[in-house]
Each structure stands twice: as structure tokens, then as C-alpha cells.
């Protein structure tokens, strides 16, 4: 209960209210009142210590003293009042709202009810932090009448918005604060921001303003996607240029190897160059897919220097020959951030720096530790710099100095928003004609990334004694993979599709150590094949391979969370290393792997 029955120590909250407040129990009998209410009783002629009659009887008396028994406006002494009744937990709160000659308070009460934000007052005297006031919008947001919220613990209301965190620190804070909540209900995402505003010392309560930010979040996502599209447009030219170079390298060395087939040394050299070009193309594809992803990525601990270095294959094609790109990083700069957001920030800053150097120059990207508790990402160019008035507006949405059609003006505003979401700071040093330096400061993480790179082994090419079932619907790739595994010493069963793989394993009398299957195949895909295969050979291991990103927006088949997946083009050394781990592990051991920027790492 909000108020203790017959308590002579009146509740601090109702005592702090200027208007008269009477409390009646479930049986309608009087229980409590505040000082203003007791003054009203004196005006009505109640003797010292005499209490009001039952709720209904007291209402009749109030109507009798009114100027008109048909109107809720009461005239008590020289004051005019309006009655406001609320019920909660069997109690009835009767408030007499003063009507002054200046109807400011009445207008304020109406304004609170029609505000487009939810307003609730949480009383902090009790451990349960109960709600003692709410307006109409608060009830609408929770799809419940406001009177039904009175008396409920505040944490129960927060949970209805998807907030499981204990909000006591916010409610009892001495300064205004806010908290953002995301809630998924009936496959629909909503976002709300809770503003916590303390009343002050006189009243131990907190005003909570609930703001529905769903529309702005959706708009923010649309702006984010618009900027990604703009950035992808920038990438398209550079990536196409780089891929054309890669294809030219492969084609050229293939012709040279064919021409010099009798000279073994030259042929091996040309083929090695072809392999290097393929790996270069695979790295570029991996980075492009990472950048193109638009799912919400949770924070994880990353090595900022490694992450920035990994973006070099994407950044270099964007710079023409007149721009010298240099990336300098410290070791072990661990931050807890969404890696994709760092990629987006870096790409936008480097594109802006490039555009500021139409005649060429130096572009320097730095990652270092600062002061033992901070990480610094800095992008420096020797370009045109900015005028003070341009610098003042550089983070404004839609502000751009580029010609019409050459930019949305969202890039730097999005960078600013992402940095703030990471609890970081961004600063700019620039001078017209002398270049620009943009510095982003992020808090260091207290822990290292939760993975270690798989170590190379001297026997990584030795698969003697192992039997593999390989399912791949691309004939040339099936032959290449099978031949590679056989060269490593494995016995290989080749299948051109899922159905054939099931038939071959059924007719094979020996043990099969592992299944290597493509994910996307006609008729029976790799995931379904793996399920059926494991049902008859539970001791065997399974590894998937695909040219699509695993479980991303472009994936055509979703993989299990703990699946092992090798991206195409296959790195044969990593393939051998992973197969050896699979073969040596117990059959019931659950292996987890992560593919990060093209590298296999153990979780």
C-alpha cells in the first residue's frame, strides 16, 4: 500500500503537495490526509481530531458547499477547487485542485495530461519505488489506463518496455539522466528513452519522462543506409578498378605459365603469383561484404589497430596515385565497439580526406593508446583544410560543400553519431590551406578480444588415414578440393550433390571422419544434408563451405550457430589445420569458430 492506515506520520509525498489530498480505504472509510486537507476540514467546520465521513458521504458534503450542486467546482472559504479522484490497490485518492483567478495551475494540469510524452512520478520512500502519478500518454504507451499504473512498482513498468536492468541508480540520481531501451514484441521493434528528473530535497520522488524514439530510430537507420549507399557508390569504382587489375594479373600469369610450361621454375613462379592475386581478391571481397552488412552489430572487444589495418584493401583502391596512404598502428589497442561502425567511420573520414586533396597529398591513419585509459583513431590529410564557418557546421546533417549530386551531407553527421554511441569524443584541427586532423578518442577495454589465432603446425598438410566425403555441385571445384585433400593423404569420396552424398555414404562400409559440404546446392542443401548425415553417422564431423557470407543478410541458407564454415576461395592450409582439429577433438566436443576479416580464429 502507498499509505499506512491511520498513520500520524503522513506520507512525505502527499505532504509535499500544495493541494489538499484525502485517502480512503477499500471500504470507503477515511484513512489519511495531508496538511492542506486538514486546513480544508477546519474551514468546513470539522473540530480538531474529527475525521471525514466515508468517501461517498464526504463527496456529498463537498457538493453542498459548492456554489452549484451540479458542478464539480467547489467554493470552500475563499478558495475554489476542482475534485480529482484516483484509485489504486483498493485505495482512493481524492485531490482538491485549486482554481485560482489565474487558471495557471489548471492549465498546467491539463497540459500534463495531453503531453505527447509519458509522465510518471515514482515515490522513493518505499523499497518498491511505487508510481504515484501518471498521465494519459504513459498509460497509452503501455496500453493500460493510467489509473491501473498507480501503486505499481516502477521496475515492473520498466520491464514492460523491455528493461531488465535495475533502474534504482537512475531513479535516485541527484542530476537529470536518461536511459535508452529497445524492446521486441510481436516481431516488432520499439525504442524508448527514459528521462529521469529528480524533484529535489523537499520531495523524495523522481519524475520519469518516457519518450517514444521509434520513429527517430527508424529515420536514423534510413539516413545510415543512405550514407552507406553513397559510400558504396564511392567503393564501386575503386573496387572495380582493383578487381580488373586482379583479373588482369591472373589472366596474364596464366598465359605466361602456359607459354613457359616446359620451364618448371618460371611456371611455378607464375602460378604462385596467380595464387597471391586470388588471395588479394578474396580479402577485398571479404571486406566489401563486411562493410555492406546493415544488421545491428553488438559491441565486441576488438584490436583497433588490427581492424584498421584490415581495411587497407578497401581504402587503397579509393586513392589515386597522387595520394600517399600511410597506416600506423600501436599493438594491443583493445576497445569494445561494433567493428562495422569503425569500418564505416574510417571509410567516411578517408573519402572526405581524399576529396580535400584534389591535387594529391598525404593521408595518414593512426591508431595509438593515449594516457593509459584511452584509444585514439586519427585521420590526417594535407588537403585544403576548412574555413571556420565550415568547421562549425561540418557535423550537421545534410550539410555539404560538395557539388549537388556528389554527396548527401550525411557522412560526418553519421560519424559523429556513431562516435557518441561508442561513448567516445571527436575533435577537429583544421586550417584553410593547411590540412585537417580528425581525432576520435574511445575508452580502452579492460579485456582482450575473446579469440586467439589458430597457430600453424609443421604437419598441417598431413591428413593420412582420414576419410572425407566432399559434396560440391560445381564440378571443377569438386575436382580441385578432392585432389587437394588426396594430395594431403586423405581418402576422398566425391559427390556432386546432397542426394548423391547420402547414397555414397550409405554404400560405404568404412568410417567417414568428416563431411565437407557446400551450403547452397540444388534439391538438398548442405545444412539438410548435414542433419541427415549426422543422424546415421553421429561420430563424424561436419564442415561447411560457401561463397556467401554465413548467416548474413546475403546468406541463402542459415547455418547453425555452432557450425564450422570455411569461406571460398578455400585456403588449403587453413582447411588442413581445421580438419586436424576436428579429427583430434572428442566426438561430443562442441567447437566454435569465428571468421573475422578472412581469418579463422578460435572462440
C-alpha positions as CSV (number, residue, x, y, z in Angstrom):
1,X,0.0,0.0,0.0
2,X,1.1,3.5,-0.7
3,X,-0.1,4.9,2.6
4,X,-0.1,3.3,6.0
5,X,-3.6,3.3,7.6
6,X,-4.2,5.8,10.4
7,X,-0.6,6.9,10.2
8,X,0.2,10.1,12.1
9,X,3.5,10.4,10.2
10,X,1.9,11.5,7.0
11,X,3.4,10.3,3.7
12,X,6.2,12.7,2.7
13,X,4.9,12.8,-0.9
14,X,1.3,13.9,-0.2
15,X,2.5,16.2,2.5
16,X,4.8,17.9,-0.1
17,X,1.8,18.6,-2.4
18,X,0.3,22.0,-2.2
19,X,-3.3,20.9,-2.9
20,X,-5.5,19.0,-0.4
21,X,-5.3,15.2,-0.6
22,X,-7.6,12.7,1.2
23,X,-7.0,9.0,1.3
24,X,-9.9,6.5,1.7
25,X,-9.7,2.7,2.2
26,X,-11.2,-0.1,0.2
27,X,-14.3,0.0,2.4
28,X,-14.7,3.7,1.6
29,X,-13.6,4.8,5.1
30,X,-11.2,7.7,5.7
31,X,-7.5,6.7,6.3
32,X,-5.2,9.7,5.9
33,X,-4.8,13.3,4.6
34,X,-2.1,16.0,4.2
35,X,-1.7,19.3,5.9
36,X,-3.6,21.3,3.2
37,X,-6.5,18.8,3.5
38,X,-6.7,19.3,7.3
39,X,-6.9,23.1,6.8
40,X,-9.9,22.5,4.5
41,X,-11.5,20.4,7.2
42,X,-11.2,23.3,9.6
43,X,-12.8,25.6,7.1
44,X,-15.6,23.2,6.7
45,X,-16.2,23.3,10.5
46,X,-14.6,19.9,11.4
47,X,-13.4,20.0,15.1
48,X,-9.8,19.2,16.0
49,X,-9.3,15.4,15.5
50,X,-12.6,14.8,13.7
51,X,-12.2,12.8,10.5
52,X,-14.3,13.0,7.3
53,X,-17.1,10.6,6.9
54,X,-17.0,7.8,4.3
55,X,-15.9,8.7,0.8
56,X,-19.5,9.0,-0.6
57,X,-20.7,11.0,2.4
58,X,-17.8,13.3,2.2
59,X,-18.4,13.9,-1.5
60,X,-22.0,14.9,-0.7
61,X,-20.8,17.5,1.8
62,X,-18.3,18.9,-0.7
63,X,-21.2,19.3,-3.2
64,X,-23.3,21.0,-0.7
65,X,-20.6,23.7,0.0
66,X,-20.2,24.2,-3.8
67,X,-21.9,27.1,-5.4
68,X,-23.8,24.7,-7.7
69,X,-24.5,21.1,-6.7
70,X,-24.4,20.1,-10.4
71,X,-20.9,21.3,-11.0
72,X,-17.6,19.8,-9.7
73,X,-16.2,23.3,-8.8
74,X,-16.3,23.8,-5.0
75,X,-16.1,27.0,-3.1
76,X,-14.6,26.4,0.3
77,X,-13.9,29.6,2.2
78,X,-12.2,32.0,-0.2
79,X,-10.8,29.2,-2.4
80,X,-12.3,27.4,-5.4
81,X,-11.4,23.7,-6.0
82,X,-11.9,21.0,-8.6
83,X,-12.1,17.4,-7.5
84,X,-9.7,14.7,-8.9
85,X,-10.2,11.1,-7.8
86,X,-7.8,8.2,-8.4
87,X,-7.9,4.6,-7.3
88,X,-5.0,2.2,-6.7
89,X,-4.6,-1.1,-4.7
90,X,-8.0,-0.6,-3.1
91,X,-7.3,2.9,-2.0
92,X,-9.0,6.1,-3.3
93,X,-7.0,9.4,-3.5
94,X,-9.3,12.4,-3.5
95,X,-7.4,15.6,-4.6
96,X,-8.9,19.1,-4.5
97,X,-7.2,21.1,-7.2
98,X,-7.2,24.8,-6.5
99,X,-8.8,27.1,-9.1
100,X,-7.2,30.5,-8.9
101,X,-8.2,33.7,-10.5
102,X,-5.2,33.0,-12.7
103,X,-6.0,29.5,-14.0
104,X,-2.3,28.7,-14.5
105,X,-2.4,25.5,-12.3
106,X,-5.5,24.2,-14.0
107,X,-3.9,24.8,-17.4
108,X,-0.7,23.1,-16.2
109,X,-2.7,20.0,-15.1
110,X,-4.5,19.8,-18.4
111,X,-1.1,20.3,-20.2
112,X,0.4,17.4,-18.3
113,X,-2.5,15.1,-19.4
114,X,-2.3,16.0,-23.1
115,X,1.5,16.0,-23.4
116,X,2.8,13.6,-26.1
117,X,5.3,12.1,-23.6
118,X,4.6,9.7,-20.9
119,X,5.0,11.2,-17.4
120,X,5.2,9.2,-14.2
121,X,6.2,10.2,-10.7
122,X,7.9,7.5,-8.7
123,X,7.8,7.8,-4.9
124,X,11.2,6.8,-3.5
125,X,10.5,6.3,0.2
126,X,9.5,2.7,-0.1
127,X,11.8,-0.1,-1.3
128,X,9.4,-0.9,-4.2
129,X,9.6,2.6,-5.7
130,X,5.9,2.8,-6.5
131,X,4.2,5.0,-9.0
132,X,2.0,7.8,-7.5
133,X,1.2,9.7,-10.7
134,X,1.0,9.1,-14.4
135,X,-0.5,11.0,-17.3
136,X,-2.7,9.7,-20.1
137,X,0.2,9.1,-22.5
138,X,2.1,6.9,-20.1
139,X,-1.0,4.6,-20.0
140,X,-1.3,4.7,-23.7
141,X,2.3,3.7,-24.2
142,X,1.7,0.6,-22.0
143,X,-1.8,0.1,-23.4
144,X,-3.2,0.4,-19.9
145,X,-5.4,3.1,-18.3
146,X,-3.2,5.4,-16.2
147,X,-5.1,4.6,-13.0
148,X,-4.0,1.0,-13.4
149,X,-0.4,2.0,-13.1
150,X,-0.8,3.8,-9.8
151,X,0.7,1.9,-6.9
152,X,2.7,-0.4,-9.2
153,X,6.5,-0.8,-8.6
154,X,8.4,1.3,-11.1
155,X,10.6,-1.7,-12.1
156,X,7.5,-3.6,-13.2
157,X,6.6,-0.8,-15.6
158,X,10.2,-0.6,-16.9
159,X,10.1,-4.3,-17.6
160,X,7.0,-3.7,-19.8
161,X,9.3,-1.6,-22.0
162,X,11.9,-4.5,-22.2
163,X,14.2,-3.1,-19.5
164,X,15.5,-5.8,-17.2
165,X,18.3,-3.7,-15.7
166,X,17.8,-2.4,-12.1
167,X,17.0,1.3,-12.5
168,X,17.5,2.3,-8.9
169,X,20.6,4.3,-9.6
170,X,18.8,6.4,-12.3
171,X,15.7,7.0,-10.0
172,X,17.8,8.1,-7.1
173,X,20.3,10.2,-9.1
174,X,20.9,13.7,-8.0
175,X,21.2,15.0,-11.5
176,X,18.9,14.5,-14.6
177,X,19.9,11.4,-16.6
178,X,18.5,9.3,-19.4
179,X,18.4,5.6,-20.5
180,X,17.6,4.2,-23.9
181,X,15.7,0.9,-24.1
182,X,15.0,-1.4,-27.1
183,X,12.0,-3.8,-26.9
184,X,10.8,-6.5,-29.3
185,X,7.2,-7.5,-29.1
186,X,5.2,-9.5,-31.6
187,X,8.2,-9.3,-34.1
188,X,8.1,-5.5,-33.9
189,X,11.0,-3.4,-32.5
190,X,10.3,-0.3,-30.5
191,X,12.7,2.2,-28.8
192,X,12.1,4.5,-25.9
193,X,14.2,6.9,-24.0
194,X,13.6,7.4,-20.2
195,X,14.5,10.8,-18.8
196,X,15.0,10.8,-15.0
197,X,14.5,14.2,-13.3
198,X,14.8,14.4,-9.5
199,X,12.2,16.5,-7.7
200,X,14.8,17.8,-5.2
201,X,15.2,17.6,-1.5
202,X,11.7,18.6,-0.4
203,X,10.0,15.7,-2.1
204,X,11.7,12.3,-2.3
205,X,10.5,11.4,-5.7
206,X,11.6,11.2,-9.3
207,X,9.8,12.4,-12.4
208,X,10.3,10.0,-15.3
209,X,9.6,11.3,-18.8
210,X,9.0,8.5,-21.4
211,X,9.8,9.4,-25.0
212,X,8.9,7.1,-27.9
213,X,12.0,7.3,-30.1
214,X,11.0,4.6,-32.5
215,X,10.3,6.9,-35.4
216,X,13.6,8.7,-35.0
217,X,15.5,5.4,-34.7
218,X,13.9,4.2,-38.0
219,X,14.8,7.6,-39.7
220,X,18.3,7.3,-38.3
221,X,18.5,3.8,-39.8
222,X,17.3,5.2,-43.2
223,X,19.9,8.0,-43.0
224,X,22.5,5.4,-42.1
225,X,21.6,3.3,-45.1
226,X,21.6,6.4,-47.4
227,X,25.1,7.1,-46.3
228,X,26.1,3.5,-46.9
229,X,24.7,3.7,-50.4
230,X,26.7,6.8,-51.0
231,X,29.9,5.2,-49.6
232,X,29.2,2.0,-51.6
233,X,29.0,4.2,-54.7
234,X,32.4,5.5,-53.9
235,X,33.6,2.0,-53.3
236,X,32.2,0.6,-56.6
237,X,34.7,2.5,-58.8
238,X,37.7,1.7,-56.7
239,X,36.8,-2.0,-56.1
240,X,36.0,-2.5,-59.8
241,X,39.4,-1.0,-60.7
242,X,41.2,-3.2,-58.3
243,X,39.3,-6.4,-59.4
244,X,40.0,-5.6,-63.0
245,X,43.7,-5.4,-62.1
246,X,43.5,-8.7,-60.2
247,X,41.8,-10.4,-63.1
248,X,44.4,-8.9,-65.5
249,X,47.1,-10.3,-63.3
250,X,45.5,-13.8,-63.2
251,X,44.9,-13.8,-66.9
252,X,48.5,-12.6,-67.7
253,X,50.3,-15.1,-65.5
254,X,48.1,-17.9,-66.6
255,X,49.1,-17.2,-70.3
256,X,52.7,-16.9,-69.3
257,X,52.6,-20.2,-67.4
258,X,51.1,-21.9,-70.4
259,X,53.7,-20.4,-72.7
260,X,56.6,-21.4,-70.4
261,X,55.2,-24.8,-69.3
262,X,58.5,-26.5,-70.1
263,X,60.4,-24.3,-67.7
264,X,59.3,-25.5,-64.3
265,X,60.8,-22.7,-62.2
266,X,59.1,-20.0,-64.3
267,X,55.8,-21.9,-64.3
268,X,55.8,-22.4,-60.5
269,X,56.6,-18.7,-60.1
270,X,53.7,-17.6,-62.3
271,X,51.3,-20.0,-60.6
272,X,52.4,-18.6,-57.2
273,X,51.6,-15.1,-58.4
274,X,48.2,-16.2,-59.5
275,X,47.5,-17.6,-56.1
276,X,48.6,-14.3,-54.5
277,X,46.2,-12.4,-56.8
278,X,43.4,-14.8,-55.8
279,X,44.0,-14.2,-52.1
280,X,44.1,-10.4,-52.7
281,X,40.7,-10.7,-54.4
282,X,39.3,-12.8,-51.6
283,X,40.4,-10.3,-49.0
284,X,38.8,-7.5,-50.9
285,X,35.5,-9.4,-51.2
286,X,35.5,-10.2,-47.5
287,X,36.0,-6.6,-46.6
288,X,33.3,-5.4,-49.0
289,X,30.8,-7.9,-47.6
290,X,31.6,-6.8,-44.1
291,X,31.1,-3.2,-45.0
292,X,27.8,-3.9,-46.9
293,X,26.2,-5.6,-43.9
294,X,23.4,-3.5,-42.3
295,X,22.4,-5.6,-39.4
296,X,22.7,-4.1,-35.9
297,X,26.0,-5.4,-34.6
298,X,26.6,-5.9,-30.9
299,X,29.6,-4.5,-29.2
300,X,32.6,-6.8,-29.0
301,X,36.2,-6.3,-27.9
302,X,38.4,-5.8,-31.0
303,X,42.0,-4.8,-31.6
304,X,41.6,-1.4,-33.1
305,X,44.9,-1.4,-34.9
306,X,44.3,-4.8,-36.5
307,X,40.8,-3.8,-37.5
308,X,42.0,-0.6,-39.2
309,X,44.9,-2.4,-40.9
310,X,42.4,-4.9,-42.3
311,X,40.5,-2.1,-44.1
312,X,43.6,-1.2,-46.2
313,X,42.5,-3.4,-49.2
314,X,39.3,-1.3,-49.3
315,X,40.9,2.1,-48.8
316,X,43.8,1.8,-51.3
317,X,41.6,1.4,-54.4
318,X,39.8,4.7,-53.4
319,X,43.0,6.7,-53.5
320,X,44.6,7.7,-56.9
321,X,48.3,7.6,-57.5
322,X,48.8,11.1,-56.3
323,X,47.7,10.3,-52.7
324,X,50.1,8.5,-50.4
325,X,48.2,6.4,-47.9
326,X,50.0,5.5,-44.7
327,X,48.6,3.4,-41.8
328,X,50.4,3.4,-38.5
329,X,49.1,1.4,-35.5
330,X,50.1,0.5,-32.0
331,X,49.8,-3.0,-30.7
332,X,47.1,-4.3,-28.4
333,X,44.7,-1.3,-28.6
334,X,41.6,-3.1,-27.3
335,X,38.2,-1.3,-27.5
336,X,34.7,-2.6,-27.0
337,X,32.8,-1.3,-30.1
338,X,30.8,-2.6,-33.1
339,X,33.6,-3.4,-35.6
340,X,31.4,-2.5,-38.6
341,X,30.9,1.0,-37.2
342,X,34.6,1.6,-37.0
343,X,34.9,0.5,-40.7
344,X,32.1,2.9,-41.6
345,X,33.7,5.8,-39.7
346,X,37.2,5.1,-41.2
347,X,35.8,4.9,-44.8
348,X,33.9,8.2,-44.5
349,X,36.8,10.1,-43.0
350,X,39.2,8.8,-45.6
351,X,36.8,9.6,-48.5
352,X,36.4,13.1,-47.1
353,X,40.2,13.5,-46.8
354,X,40.7,12.3,-50.4
355,X,38.2,14.8,-51.7
356,X,40.0,17.5,-49.8
357,X,43.2,16.7,-51.8
358,X,42.3,17.1,-55.5
359,X,45.9,17.7,-56.4
360,X,47.2,14.8,-54.2
361,X,48.9,14.7,-50.9
362,X,49.5,12.5,-47.8
363,X,46.8,10.7,-45.9
364,X,47.8,9.3,-42.6
365,X,45.7,7.0,-40.4
366,X,46.9,6.5,-36.9
367,X,45.9,4.2,-34.0
368,X,47.5,4.5,-30.6
369,X,47.0,4.4,-26.9
370,X,46.5,7.6,-25.0
371,X,47.1,8.2,-21.3
372,X,46.7,4.5,-20.4
373,X,42.9,4.6,-20.5
374,X,42.1,5.8,-23.9
375,X,42.4,4.8,-27.6
376,X,43.0,7.2,-30.4
377,X,42.0,6.9,-34.0
378,X,43.3,9.8,-36.0
379,X,42.9,10.6,-39.8
380,X,45.3,13.4,-41.0
381,X,45.3,14.9,-44.5
382,X,47.4,17.6,-46.2
383,X,44.4,19.0,-48.1
384,X,42.6,22.3,-48.4
385,X,41.5,22.5,-44.8
386,X,38.3,24.2,-43.7
387,X,37.1,27.7,-43.1
388,X,35.9,28.4,-39.5
389,X,32.2,28.6,-40.7
390,X,32.5,25.3,-42.5
391,X,34.1,23.6,-39.5
392,X,31.3,24.9,-37.3
393,X,28.7,23.0,-39.4
394,X,30.7,20.0,-40.5
395,X,28.7,17.6,-38.3
396,X,25.3,19.0,-39.3
397,X,23.1,16.5,-41.1
398,X,22.8,17.3,-44.9
399,X,25.4,20.0,-44.7
400,X,27.9,19.5,-47.6
401,X,30.4,21.7,-49.5
402,X,30.3,19.2,-52.4
403,X,28.5,20.0,-55.7
404,X,24.9,18.9,-56.0
405,X,24.6,15.2,-56.6
406,X,28.0,14.4,-55.3
407,X,27.2,13.9,-51.6
408,X,24.2,13.6,-49.2
409,X,25.9,15.6,-46.4
410,X,25.2,12.7,-44.0
411,X,28.7,11.2,-43.8
412,X,30.3,13.3,-41.0
413,X,27.0,13.6,-39.1
414,X,26.8,9.8,-39.0
415,X,30.4,9.6,-37.9
416,X,29.6,12.0,-35.0
417,X,26.6,9.9,-34.0
418,X,28.4,6.6,-34.1
419,X,31.3,8.0,-32.0
420,X,28.9,9.3,-29.4
421,X,27.1,5.9,-29.3
422,X,30.5,4.4,-28.5
423,X,30.9,6.9,-25.6
424,X,33.7,8.5,-27.5
425,X,34.7,12.0,-28.3
426,X,35.7,13.6,-31.7
427,X,37.7,16.7,-32.2
428,X,38.9,18.5,-35.3
429,X,42.0,20.6,-36.0
430,X,42.0,22.4,-39.4
431,X,43.3,25.5,-41.1
432,X,42.4,26.7,-44.5
433,X,45.2,25.7,-46.9
434,X,47.0,23.6,-44.2
435,X,45.1,20.3,-44.0
436,X,42.8,18.7,-41.4
437,X,43.3,16.3,-38.5
438,X,40.3,14.5,-37.1
439,X,40.8,12.7,-33.8
440,X,38.5,10.1,-32.3
441,X,39.0,9.1,-28.6
442,X,37.5,5.9,-27.3
443,X,37.7,4.2,-23.9
444,X,40.1,1.2,-23.7
445,X,38.6,-2.1,-22.9
446,X,39.6,-3.9,-19.7
447,X,39.9,-7.2,-21.5
448,X,41.5,-8.6,-24.7
449,X,39.5,-10.0,-27.7
450,X,37.9,-13.4,-26.9
451,X,39.8,-15.2,-29.6
452,X,43.3,-16.3,-30.5
453,X,44.5,-17.0,-34.0
454,X,44.9,-20.7,-34.9
455,X,48.6,-21.5,-34.8
456,X,50.3,-23.1,-37.8
457,X,51.6,-26.6,-37.5
458,X,54.5,-28.3,-39.2
459,X,52.3,-31.3,-40.1
460,X,49.3,-29.2,-41.3
461,X,49.4,-30.9,-44.7
462,X,49.3,-34.5,-43.3
463,X,45.8,-36.0,-43.5
464,X,47.0,-39.6,-43.7
465,X,44.4,-42.1,-42.5
466,X,41.4,-39.7,-42.7
467,X,38.4,-40.3,-44.9
468,X,36.4,-37.3,-46.3
469,X,33.1,-37.1,-48.0
470,X,33.1,-33.9,-50.2
471,X,29.7,-32.6,-51.6
472,X,30.0,-29.8,-54.1
473,X,27.8,-29.1,-57.1
474,X,30.4,-27.2,-59.1
475,X,32.4,-29.9,-61.0
476,X,35.7,-28.1,-61.3
477,X,35.7,-27.1,-57.6
478,X,34.8,-30.6,-56.6
479,X,37.8,-32.0,-58.5
480,X,40.1,-29.3,-57.1
481,X,39.0,-29.9,-53.5
482,X,39.1,-33.6,-53.8
483,X,42.5,-33.6,-55.4
484,X,43.9,-31.2,-52.8
485,X,42.7,-33.5,-49.9
486,X,44.0,-36.6,-51.7
487,X,47.4,-34.9,-52.0
488,X,47.4,-34.4,-48.3
489,X,46.9,-38.1,-47.8
490,X,43.1,-38.3,-47.2
491,X,40.8,-40.8,-48.8
492,X,38.1,-38.8,-50.6
493,X,34.5,-39.8,-51.6
494,X,33.2,-37.3,-54.2
495,X,29.6,-36.3,-54.5
496,X,28.1,-33.8,-56.9
497,X,25.0,-33.0,-54.8
498,X,23.4,-33.8,-51.5
499,X,21.4,-36.7,-52.6
500,X,24.4,-38.4,-54.1
501,X,26.4,-37.8,-50.9
502,X,23.7,-39.6,-48.9
503,X,23.7,-42.5,-51.3
504,X,27.5,-42.8,-51.4
505,X,27.9,-42.8,-47.6
506,X,25.2,-45.4,-47.3
507,X,27.1,-47.7,-49.6
508,X,30.5,-47.0,-47.9
509,X,31.3,-49.7,-45.4
510,X,34.2,-47.9,-43.7
511,X,34.2,-44.9,-41.3
512,X,33.9,-41.4,-42.6
513,X,35.8,-38.9,-40.5
514,X,34.3,-35.7,-41.8
515,X,31.8,-34.2,-44.3
516,X,32.9,-31.1,-46.3
517,X,29.8,-29.8,-48.0
518,X,28.8,-26.7,-49.9
519,X,25.9,-24.8,-48.2
520,X,23.9,-23.9,-51.4
521,X,23.2,-26.9,-53.6
522,X,20.1,-27.9,-55.7
523,X,17.5,-30.3,-54.3
524,X,19.2,-31.0,-51.0
525,X,21.2,-28.1,-49.4
526,X,24.2,-28.6,-47.3
527,X,22.5,-27.9,-43.9
528,X,19.8,-30.6,-44.5
529,X,22.5,-33.0,-45.8
530,X,24.5,-32.4,-42.6
531,X,21.4,-33.2,-40.5
532,X,20.7,-36.4,-42.3
533,X,24.4,-37.4,-42.4
534,X,24.8,-36.9,-38.6
535,X,21.7,-38.9,-37.9
536,X,23.3,-42.0,-39.3
537,X,27.0,-41.2,-38.6
538,X,26.9,-39.2,-35.3
539,X,30.6,-39.7,-34.7
540,X,31.6,-37.9,-37.9
541,X,32.4,-34.2,-38.1
542,X,30.9,-31.6,-40.4
543,X,32.3,-28.5,-42.0
544,X,30.5,-26.2,-44.4
545,X,31.9,-24.0,-47.2
546,X,30.3,-21.2,-49.1
547,X,30.8,-18.2,-51.3
548,X,28.1,-16.4,-49.4
549,X,28.6,-14.8,-46.0
550,X,27.5,-17.2,-43.3
551,X,24.2,-16.2,-41.6
552,X,24.3,-12.7,-43.0
553,X,21.7,-10.8,-45.0
554,X,23.0,-12.3,-48.2
555,X,23.1,-15.9,-47.0
556,X,20.6,-18.1,-48.8
557,X,20.7,-20.8,-46.1
558,X,21.1,-20.2,-42.4
559,X,23.8,-22.2,-40.6
560,X,23.5,-23.5,-37.1
561,X,25.1,-21.1,-34.5
562,X,28.0,-23.5,-33.7
563,X,28.7,-24.6,-37.3
564,X,32.2,-24.6,-38.8
565,X,32.2,-22.6,-42.1
566,X,35.1,-22.1,-44.5
567,X,34.7,-19.2,-46.9
568,X,35.5,-19.6,-50.6
569,X,38.0,-19.4,-52.2
570,X,39.3,-22.1,-49.8
571,X,42.7,-21.5,-48.1
572,X,44.1,-25.1,-48.2
573,X,46.5,-24.5,-45.3
574,X,43.6,-23.3,-43.0
575,X,41.4,-26.2,-44.3
576,X,44.1,-28.8,-43.3
577,X,44.6,-27.1,-39.9
578,X,40.8,-27.1,-39.1
579,X,40.4,-30.7,-40.3
580,X,43.2,-31.8,-38.0
581,X,41.5,-30.0,-35.1
582,X,38.2,-31.8,-35.9
583,X,39.9,-35.2,-36.2
584,X,41.7,-34.8,-32.8
585,X,38.7,-33.5,-30.8
586,X,36.3,-35.8,-29.0
587,X,33.1,-36.5,-30.9
588,X,31.0,-34.7,-28.3
589,X,33.2,-31.7,-28.2
590,X,31.4,-28.6,-29.4
591,X,33.8,-26.5,-31.4
592,X,33.2,-22.8,-32.0
593,X,35.0,-20.8,-34.7
594,X,34.7,-17.3,-35.9
595,X,35.7,-15.9,-39.2
596,X,37.0,-12.4,-38.7
597,X,38.3,-10.4,-41.7
598,X,39.1,-13.6,-43.6
599,X,41.0,-15.3,-40.7
600,X,39.9,-18.4,-38.8
601,X,40.1,-17.8,-35.1
602,X,39.2,-20.0,-32.1
603,X,36.5,-18.6,-29.8
